[in-house]
Structure formats: structure tokens, C-alpha cells
Amino acid sequence: MREKGPLPEQALGDPATPRSDGFSLGASLVFAATGAAPFGIGHKVRGRIVHGEPDLSRCRTPCVGLVTTCLVKDPADRPSPDQVLIALSTLIGVQERTLVEITAELPTVQEETR
């Protein structure tokens, strides 16, 4: 459920990368937590996504750090999927094993179709 509008890299003519999913996750987390898109809505949302800062004023403190790093404009500076899982493990208080370890044990799509 990504907000309407492109990813910053797509708006600038660059292709999406695996780290583009981090931006979409950040936007979805903001929407889930606040009911509002981080860059607003309307005809100028593309410009705000590329050049503006997200409105995180209604986000609760525990998730602001993760959301902020996910919504960084440069995909290379966004967290990797493993880094996101580690951050989520910390937020939800997983003690014995991290979400990275748990998800590593899950079958991949390719394994499930065999």
C-alpha cells in the first residue's frame, strides 16, 4: 500500500532497486501509524517525494528511526532488508533470535514451487 506517487529514484528517471522496497515500507509504516501519507497527497506529491521531507510529526518515537532511514532519498543510503529485520526485531523485543535468523529458515518462493 504505497502512497500515490513514484519512488524518488523513479521520479528522477532511475530504475527501482531492491532498496526501493525500503522507501515503500517506510511510506507504508507512516500511513499505517498515522493514517496519512508522509509526503501528503495532491498534484505536487511527486516534487515533495523527490525534494521534500516526510511529515513524521505524528509517528511514535520507537519507529521514527527506522521510518526516517527508509525514507532517505538515495537508495544506497536506505537500510537493506536484513537491516530492516534487525531494526524490527529490536522494536518488537525479539530476544532469543532475530527476525533475520527466523526468516532465513523460511522457504523461498522458488523452493515452495518445487
N, C-alpha and C positions, 0 to 999 in steps of 0.2 A: 504494500500500500504506500507507494512513494508519492510524494506530493506532485501536483502537476508542474511540469517544467523539466528541463533537461538536467543532467549532471553538469557540473561546471566544465569538465573536460569536453563533453559533447557540445555544449554551447559554444565552445571555442574551436570546434572542428576536429577535436582529437577523439580517438576511439575510447570506448569504455574498456576498463581493465578489471581484473579480479578485485582490486581495491575500490573500484566504483561501487561495489556492493556495500562497502563500509559507509559511504555517503548516504546511500539509500537506507541503510539500517539506522544511521543517526537521525535522518529525517523522520523515519517511521517511529522511532522511540520518542522523539519530541511530540509527534502527533498523538501517540498513544498516551503519553503522560499529561498532555495539556489540552488536547482537542484542537490544536491549531498548528498549521504548517510553520516550520521555523523561519521561512522566508516570506511568509504571508501568501496572499493569493492575488489574482488580478493580472492585468496585461503587462505589468512591469516585473513580474516574478523572475523572469529569465535574467534580467540585469541584477536583481538582488542576489540571485543564486551565484552569479559569477563574481560580483563586486561587493556585495553587502555582507553584513554579519548576521548570523541567525539570532532570532529572538529566543533566548533561553531563560528569560526572566521568570517564567512560571515552572521551570524544571526544578525538581528537588535536588538537593546537594549531592546525594550519592551517585546519581547518573550523569551529572553535568560534565565531569571529566571525560568520561567515555564518549558522550554525545559531542562534546567540543572537538575531540580528536577525530571522530568520524566525519565531522562536517568541515574539515580542513579543505581548502580549495585544491591543493596539489595532491593528487592521488598517491604519490610516493611518500607523502608525509602522514597518510592515514594508517591506522593500525591494520596489521594482517589479520586474517581470520583467527589464527592461533592467539594473537594478542587480544582480540575481542573476547574470545572464550575465556582467557585468563582473567580479563577485567570483569566479565560477568560472574565468574567463579568467586571472585573477591566480593562483588556486590551482594551475591546471594548467600555468601558464607559457606561455600563448599569447603569442608575441612580436609577430608581424607584424600580425595582425588580431585584434580581439576577437571573442568569440562573438556579440556584438550585430551586428557587421558581417557575420559569416558567416551568421547566421540571417536577416538582413534579405534575403539573396539567395534564400532557400528559398521555394518556392511556398506559399501559404496553402491551407487546406482548400478554400476556395471556388474558387481557381484550379485546383486539382487535379481538381475535379469538372466542370469545363467541357469 
